Amino acid sequence: MRCTNDVSLRLPQAEDAAAIAKYANDRAVWINLRDRLPHPYSIADAVSWIDSVQSQDPAVDFIIDVNGEAVGGIGLTLGHDIERCSAEVGYWLGSEHWGRGIATAALSRICEYAFEHLGLLRVFATPIVWNPASFRVLEKAGFYREGVMRSACIKDGTVADMALYAKVSPSVEPVAEGCIEKWFPIQTERLLLRDFTAEDEADVHEYAADPSVSQYMEWGPNTTEITAQHIRRRLQGQRAWPRDEVTLAIELRDEGKLIGAFRFDILDRVNRVAEFGFVINRRYWNRGYATEATRAVFERAFGAMKLHRIIATCDTRNVRSARVMEKVGMQREALFRKDVFQKGKWRDSYLYAMLTPSPDTVTFPR
């Protein structure tokens, strides 16, 4: 099952044993997993696991493959009896591959498999609370944090809480009571920010396949297959409401052409914090479209949505994005040194943030 250009999920093979043992024999990996994964982890352990999953029907355990190498694993534990509509997902990834979006891509893909192929309605995960990186992976893959289970596990001799995250199939209609009102589409003087449609695929691929556009992104440049998969996931994901992760198409109103995308993620509902990002077709750079879209979303976020703080990060070399954030009034709060491993090398990132302008009014620099 293809996830990105370089990442796929597949069934384990006997020849994967050495690579599995190499990456799984790491305390930094083991400390966040159940004890069914032993430590130290040997080639014999890998061979035993590979043998144990060969007869699965349906298949629920997969290798995370990066460029032909087994670098991690992901699997579903199917529910039974009245819980037969759900499954728990677990995953691990070799530490040298952390911070590259691989786990998020794998998690998103196995959820598609669970909902579309297995007919499940719910996939959940229970990361230990000392593993915030896993929280972020789950949130980026569209999972909601539903609660904290106090003193739920003992790992390495320590009693710890576990978080409960879940993702529900888009086929499940949201309960009417308590549904959050949608804050989009948004119309500005020149733009329409809206849900994606199947007809957007060609316009999305136009910018997603451009190396100049994806130069500072964790993804891209896309093949036509990757763009098609992205559109399918986007159409499926946007059927669910409410959701904390929203990605909107940026359309030129006069031309009816999609020129980019705007992502807005609510990271923390208690403290009312969100994160955003955007991408614009290179043919439409330097015309103020990203700034116009950002201002419009911020006005909605600080107004109707009553958020307190919005953040964003960007590659320190990405001066265009930094300029947009400064134009809308964001402050540069930090420099994160070598914090993201992207396209084969570590990058530095700037952190920008903006607080709600005032309790009574929302205005932005023009």
C-alpha positions, 0 to 999 in steps of 0.5 A: 500500500503506497503512502508517499513516493518513498513510503509504503506498507507491505507484508513482512518477508523473511529477508526483512529480519535483519533490518527489523532487528536493527531498528527495533533493538533500540531502547528509545523505540522500546520505551514507548511500546508494549512489552510484547516487543522484547528488549534487546531485540534479536534477529530470532525475535524478528523471524518469530514475528514474521512467521507469526503473521504469515497466515493472517486473514485479513492481514493486519500487520505490516512493515513500514517500507522506506525505499525498499528497507523495512524501517518500522512496523504498524498493525491493527488489533481487531475488536471482538463481540460488540467491539468488532467495529473497531481496532487498536492501532500500534506502530513503531519506527526506527529512530533515525527515521523520526521527524520525517512524516513517515509515521504520519503517512503510514498511520493515515494509510492504514486507517484508509485500509481499516475503513475501506477494506476491513469495514471498520468504523473506529481506529484508536490508539493509547500512547503513553503520556511521556510520548508527545511525538506520538500525540503529534503523529496521531493528530496530524493523521486526523485522530482526536484526543478523547481522554487520559487513562490514569495509571493505565500501564506499567512500563520499565517499572514506572506506572504511567498514564495513557492518552486515548486517541481515536479516528472515526470512519468518514462514513459515520455521520456526526451526532447532531447534538453538540456539533461545532458549526463550520467556520468555512468556506471563507470569501475574501476580495479575491479568494474563496477558501473551500473544501476540495473537490475531485475536479481539483486534482489537476490544479493541485498536481500543477503546484505539488509536482513543482520542485520550487513549491515543495523545496521547503516542504516535508512532501514532494515533488509529487508524482501523479499517483501521489497527488491522486492518493492525496485527493482521495484522502482529502475528499474522504477526510473532509466528510467528517465533522467536527474535526480539528484538522482542516485543509482548504482549497484556495481558489481565485474567485474571478478565474475559478482556479485552485492556486493553493491550499491552507491547512489549519489544525487545532492543537489544544482545545483547552488552551485554544491553540492552533497551527497553520500552513499554506502552499501557493502555485509558483505562478501566483507568488508575490501577489499577496494571496497567501497573506490575504488567505491568512488574514481571513482565516485569522479573523475567523479563528480569533473571532468566531472560533475564539482561539487564543494563540496561533503558531506556525513554523517554517524552514529558516531559508523560506523567506517568503513564508516568513515574510507572510507571517510577519505581514499578518502581525506574527512574532518570531519567538524562537529558532529551533536548530536542526529540529526536522529531518527533511529530504535527507538532511536536518533543517533549522526552523523558525517558530512564529506566533500570534495571540488574540489581538484583544478581548473585544476586537480583532484587527490585523495589520494591512 
